Amino acid sequence: MRIKGFRSFLTIWVGQFASLFGSGMTSFALTIWIYQQTESPTALALSAFFASFPMLIFGPISGALADRLSRKMLLIVSDSMAGLATLGILVIYQTGHLEIWHIYIAVTLAGIADSIQVPALMGSVTLMVPKKHYSRASGLLQLAGTASSIFAPVAAAGLLAFTGLHEILWIDLGTFGLAILTLSLAHIPQPAETEVGKSAQGSFLNDVLYGFKFILSRPSLRGLQATWMAANLFATMGNVLIAALVLARTGGDQFVLSGVEAVLSAGAVI
Protein backbone atom coordinates (compact mmCIF):
# COMPACT_ATOMS: atom_id res chain seq x y z
CA MET A 1 0.00 0.00 0.00
CA ARG A 2 1.38 3.43 -0.99
CA ILE A 3 0.48 6.46 1.12
CA LYS A 4 0.31 9.74 -0.84
CA GLY A 5 -0.01 13.48 -0.31
CA PHE A 6 0.20 15.13 3.11
CA ARG A 7 -0.39 11.74 4.73
CA SER A 8 2.75 10.56 2.97
CA PHE A 9 4.69 13.43 4.51
CA LEU A 10 3.27 12.70 7.97
CA THR A 11 4.21 9.02 7.62
CA ILE A 12 7.81 9.93 6.76
CA TRP A 13 7.84 12.57 9.51
CA VAL A 14 6.98 9.98 12.18
CA GLY A 15 9.85 7.76 11.09
CA GLN A 16 12.34 10.62 10.83
CA PHE A 17 11.30 12.01 14.22
CA ALA A 18 11.93 8.60 15.80
CA SER A 19 15.25 8.31 13.98
CA LEU A 20 16.35 11.78 15.11
CA PHE A 21 15.39 10.93 18.69
CA GLY A 22 17.33 7.65 18.62
CA SER A 23 20.36 9.28 17.01
CA GLY A 24 20.25 12.08 19.59
CA MET A 25 20.32 9.52 22.40
CA THR A 26 23.24 7.70 20.81
CA SER A 27 25.15 10.95 20.25
CA PHE A 28 24.72 11.92 23.90
CA ALA A 29 25.67 8.46 25.17
CA LEU A 30 28.79 8.40 23.00
CA THR A 31 29.76 11.86 24.29
CA ILE A 32 29.62 10.54 27.85
CA TRP A 33 31.53 7.38 26.87
CA ILE A 34 34.29 9.36 25.12
CA TYR A 35 34.73 11.66 28.10
CA GLN A 36 34.79 8.76 30.56
CA GLN A 37 37.51 7.09 28.51
CA THR A 38 39.67 10.14 27.80
CA GLU A 39 38.56 13.17 29.89
CA SER A 40 39.77 15.09 26.84
CA PRO A 41 37.97 18.07 25.25
CA THR A 42 40.05 17.40 22.13
CA ALA A 43 38.51 13.93 21.78
CA LEU A 44 35.03 15.46 22.01
CA ALA A 45 35.96 18.14 19.47
CA LEU A 46 37.28 15.55 17.03
CA SER A 47 34.05 13.60 17.32
CA ALA A 48 32.07 16.73 16.43
CA PHE A 49 34.49 17.45 13.58
CA PHE A 50 34.17 14.00 12.00
CA ALA A 51 30.37 14.18 12.31
CA SER A 52 30.13 17.60 10.61
CA PHE A 53 32.95 17.58 8.04
CA PRO A 54 31.23 15.17 5.59
CA MET A 55 28.46 17.71 5.01
CA LEU A 56 31.05 20.19 3.70
CA ILE A 57 32.48 17.64 1.28
CA PHE A 58 29.43 15.63 0.27
CA GLY A 59 26.72 18.30 0.56
CA PRO A 60 27.15 19.70 -2.99
CA ILE A 61 27.51 16.18 -4.41
CA SER A 62 24.39 14.99 -2.60
CA GLY A 63 22.35 17.84 -4.05
CA ALA A 64 23.29 16.73 -7.55
CA LEU A 65 22.47 13.13 -6.65
CA ALA A 66 19.02 14.19 -5.41
CA ASP A 67 18.39 15.85 -8.79
CA ARG A 68 19.41 12.74 -10.74
CA LEU A 69 18.32 9.73 -8.66
CA SER A 70 15.20 8.54 -6.86
CA ARG A 71 14.86 10.62 -3.70
CA LYS A 72 13.05 7.79 -1.96
CA MET A 73 15.98 5.49 -2.67
CA LEU A 74 18.47 8.08 -1.40
CA LEU A 75 16.51 8.50 1.84
CA ILE A 76 16.41 4.74 2.42
CA VAL A 77 20.12 4.41 1.61
CA SER A 78 21.04 7.24 3.98
CA ASP A 79 19.05 5.79 6.89
CA SER A 80 20.49 2.33 6.16
CA MET A 81 24.04 3.71 6.12
CA ALA A 82 23.57 5.48 9.46
CA GLY A 83 21.98 2.34 10.89
CA LEU A 84 24.94 0.22 9.78
CA ALA A 85 27.32 2.67 11.48
CA THR A 86 25.37 2.28 14.73
CA LEU A 87 25.31 -1.50 14.30
CA GLY A 88 29.08 -1.51 13.86
CA ILE A 89 29.57 0.40 17.11
CA LEU A 90 27.18 -1.98 18.90
CA VAL A 91 28.98 -5.12 17.69
CA ILE A 92 32.43 -3.78 18.59
CA TYR A 93 31.21 -2.52 21.98
CA GLN A 94 29.69 -5.88 22.90
CA THR A 95 32.99 -7.60 22.11
CA GLY A 96 34.75 -5.24 24.52
CA HIS A 97 37.08 -3.75 21.90
CA LEU A 98 35.47 -0.34 21.28
CA GLU A 99 38.03 2.45 20.86
CA ILE A 100 37.76 6.15 20.13
CA TRP A 101 38.77 5.81 16.48
CA HIS A 102 35.92 3.37 15.91
CA ILE A 103 33.52 6.13 16.96
CA TYR A 104 35.23 8.63 14.66
CA ILE A 105 34.67 6.29 11.70
CA ALA A 106 31.05 5.67 12.69
CA VAL A 107 30.17 9.36 13.08
CA THR A 108 31.87 10.09 9.74
CA LEU A 109 29.64 7.51 8.05
CA ALA A 110 26.62 8.98 9.85
CA GLY A 111 27.68 12.44 8.65
CA ILE A 112 27.87 11.21 5.05
CA ALA A 113 24.40 9.71 5.49
CA ASP A 114 23.08 13.04 6.78
CA SER A 115 24.61 14.89 3.83
CA ILE A 116 22.73 12.55 1.47
CA GLN A 117 19.49 12.73 3.42
CA VAL A 118 19.08 16.48 3.92
CA PRO A 119 18.83 17.61 0.26
CA ALA A 120 16.77 14.55 -0.68
CA LEU A 121 14.30 15.16 2.16
CA MET A 122 14.09 18.93 1.77
CA GLY A 123 13.62 18.57 -1.97
CA SER A 124 10.86 16.00 -1.48
CA VAL A 125 8.68 17.93 0.96
CA THR A 126 7.36 20.43 -1.58
CA LEU A 127 6.53 17.56 -3.93
CA MET A 128 4.51 15.66 -1.33
CA VAL A 129 2.80 18.56 0.42
CA PRO A 130 0.21 20.89 -1.16
CA LYS A 131 1.33 24.51 -1.20
CA LYS A 132 -1.29 25.51 1.38
CA HIS A 133 0.38 23.13 3.89
CA TYR A 134 3.98 24.32 3.40
CA SER A 135 4.01 26.21 6.69
CA ARG A 136 2.61 23.22 8.59
CA ALA A 137 5.21 20.92 7.07
CA SER A 138 8.01 23.35 7.88
CA GLY A 139 6.80 23.63 11.46
CA LEU A 140 6.65 19.85 11.88
CA LEU A 141 10.18 19.46 10.53
CA GLN A 142 11.42 22.08 12.99
CA LEU A 143 9.51 20.36 15.79
CA ALA A 144 11.16 17.02 15.01
CA GLY A 145 14.63 18.52 15.29
CA THR A 146 14.03 20.66 18.36
CA ALA A 147 12.00 18.13 20.33
CA SER A 148 14.64 15.45 19.82
CA SER A 149 17.44 17.83 20.84
CA ILE A 150 15.56 18.73 24.03
CA PHE A 151 14.36 15.31 25.18
CA ALA A 152 16.86 12.85 23.68
CA PRO A 153 19.74 13.84 26.04
CA VAL A 154 17.43 13.61 29.07
CA ALA A 155 16.16 10.19 28.00
CA ALA A 156 19.70 8.97 27.31
CA ALA A 157 20.95 10.20 30.70
CA GLY A 158 18.11 8.40 32.45
CA LEU A 159 18.77 5.16 30.58
CA LEU A 160 22.51 5.32 31.27
CA ALA A 161 21.74 5.38 34.99
CA PHE A 162 20.06 1.97 34.78
CA THR A 163 21.45 0.33 31.66
CA GLY A 164 24.41 0.95 29.41
CA LEU A 165 25.52 2.13 26.01
CA HIS A 166 24.45 -1.04 24.22
CA GLU A 167 20.76 -0.67 25.19
CA ILE A 168 20.73 2.85 23.74
CA LEU A 169 22.36 1.60 20.55
CA TRP A 170 19.66 -1.08 20.26
CA ILE A 171 16.96 1.58 20.61
CA ASP A 172 18.67 3.67 17.93
CA LEU A 173 18.71 0.67 15.57
CA GLY A 174 14.99 0.20 16.18
CA THR A 175 14.29 3.83 15.23
CA PHE A 176 16.27 3.42 12.01
CA GLY A 177 14.13 0.38 11.21
CA LEU A 178 10.98 2.44 11.76
CA ALA A 179 12.31 5.24 9.55
CA ILE A 180 13.06 2.81 6.71
CA LEU A 181 9.62 1.20 7.08
CA THR A 182 7.80 4.54 6.84
CA LEU A 183 9.87 5.51 3.80
CA SER A 184 8.95 2.22 2.14
CA LEU A 185 5.24 2.90 2.69
CA ALA A 186 5.27 6.51 1.48
CA HIS A 187 5.03 7.73 -2.10
CA ILE A 188 7.71 10.31 -2.94
CA PRO A 189 7.25 11.74 -6.45
CA GLN A 190 10.13 12.88 -8.62
CA PRO A 191 10.18 16.58 -9.64
CA ALA A 192 8.89 17.69 -13.00
CA GLU A 193 11.47 19.02 -15.46
CA THR A 194 11.78 22.83 -15.52
CA GLU A 195 13.62 25.33 -17.71
CA VAL A 196 16.11 25.96 -14.89
CA GLY A 197 16.68 22.23 -14.60
CA LYS A 198 17.20 21.87 -18.35
CA SER A 199 19.80 24.64 -18.33
CA ALA A 200 21.72 22.79 -15.61
CA GLN A 201 21.76 19.45 -17.42
CA GLY A 202 25.15 18.00 -18.30
CA SER A 203 27.79 15.93 -16.62
CA PHE A 204 27.65 15.20 -12.92
CA LEU A 205 30.45 17.73 -12.30
CA ASN A 206 28.52 20.37 -14.24
CA ASP A 207 25.48 19.69 -12.07
CA VAL A 208 27.56 20.28 -8.94
CA LEU A 209 29.18 23.43 -10.33
CA TYR A 210 25.80 24.78 -11.48
CA GLY A 211 24.61 24.74 -7.86
CA PHE A 212 27.51 26.97 -6.84
CA LYS A 213 26.93 29.31 -9.82
CA PHE A 214 23.23 29.53 -9.00
CA ILE A 215 23.95 30.64 -5.42
CA LEU A 216 26.91 32.92 -6.21
CA SER A 217 24.86 34.82 -8.80
CA ARG A 218 22.20 35.70 -6.21
CA PRO A 219 23.32 38.05 -3.39
CA SER A 220 20.46 37.08 -1.07
CA LEU A 221 21.40 33.39 -1.28
CA ARG A 222 25.08 34.20 -0.76
CA GLY A 223 24.21 36.13 2.38
CA LEU A 224 21.95 33.35 3.65
CA GLN A 225 24.64 30.71 3.08
CA ALA A 226 27.30 32.84 4.79
CA THR A 227 25.05 33.48 7.79
CA TRP A 228 24.13 29.79 8.08
CA MET A 229 27.78 28.72 7.83
CA ALA A 230 28.87 31.15 10.56
CA ALA A 231 25.99 30.13 12.82
CA ASN A 232 26.83 26.43 12.46
CA LEU A 233 30.55 27.05 13.01
CA PHE A 234 30.15 28.93 16.28
CA ALA A 235 27.27 26.76 17.51
CA THR A 236 29.35 23.60 17.09
CA MET A 237 32.34 25.19 18.81
CA GLY A 238 30.14 26.36 21.66
CA ASN A 239 28.44 22.99 22.11
CA VAL A 240 31.77 21.15 22.34
CA LEU A 241 33.23 23.64 24.81
CA ILE A 242 30.10 23.63 26.99
CA ALA A 243 29.98 19.83 27.06
CA ALA A 244 33.66 19.60 28.00
CA LEU A 245 33.31 22.27 30.70
CA VAL A 246 30.18 20.76 32.26
CA LEU A 247 31.64 17.24 32.33
CA ALA A 248 34.93 18.49 33.78
CA ARG A 249 33.23 20.53 36.53
CA THR A 250 30.78 17.77 37.50
CA GLY A 251 33.03 14.73 37.26
CA GLY A 252 31.26 13.42 34.15
CA ASP A 253 27.69 13.76 35.48
CA GLN A 254 25.40 12.89 32.56
CA PHE A 255 22.32 14.32 34.28
CA VAL A 256 23.80 17.81 34.56
CA LEU A 257 24.98 17.74 30.94
CA SER A 258 21.58 16.50 29.70
CA GLY A 259 19.87 19.32 31.60
CA VAL A 260 22.22 21.93 30.14
CA GLU A 261 21.72 20.61 26.59
CA ALA A 262 17.95 20.51 27.05
CA VAL A 263 17.89 24.12 28.27
CA LEU A 264 20.11 25.24 25.38
CA SER A 265 17.79 23.59 22.87
CA ALA A 266 14.70 25.01 24.57
CA GLY A 267 16.29 28.46 24.42
CA ALA A 268 16.89 28.01 20.70
CA VAL A 269 13.23 27.11 20.22
CA ILE A 270 12.10 30.21 22.15
Sequence and secondary structure as in RCSB ss.txt:
>XXXX:A:sequence
MRIKGFRSFLTIWVGQFASLFGSGMTSFALTIWIYQQTESPTALALSAFFASFPMLIFGPISGALADRLSRKMLL
IVSDSMAGLATLGILVIYQTGHLEIWHIYIAVTLAGIADSIQVPALMGSVTLMVPKKHYSRASGLLQLAGTASSI
FAPVAAAGLLAFTGLHEILWIDLGTFGLAILTLSLAHIPQPAETEVGKSAQGSFLNDVLYGFKFILSRPSLRGLQ
ATWMAANLFATMGNVLIAALVLARTGGDQFVLSGVEAVLSAGAVI
>XXXX:A:secstr
  B HHHHHHHHHHHHHHHHHHHHHHHHHHHHHHHHHH  HHHHHHHHHHHHHHHHHHHHHHHHHHHHS HHHHH
HHHHHHHHHHHHHHHHHHHTT   HHHHHHHHHHHHHHHHHHHHHHHHHHHHHS GGGHHHHHHHHHHHHHHHHH
HHHHHHHHHHHHS HHHHHHHHHHHHHHHHHHHHHB        HHHHHH S HHHHHHHHHHHHHT HHHHHHH
HHHHHHHHHHHHHHHHHHHHHHHHHTS HHHHHHHHHHHHHHHH 
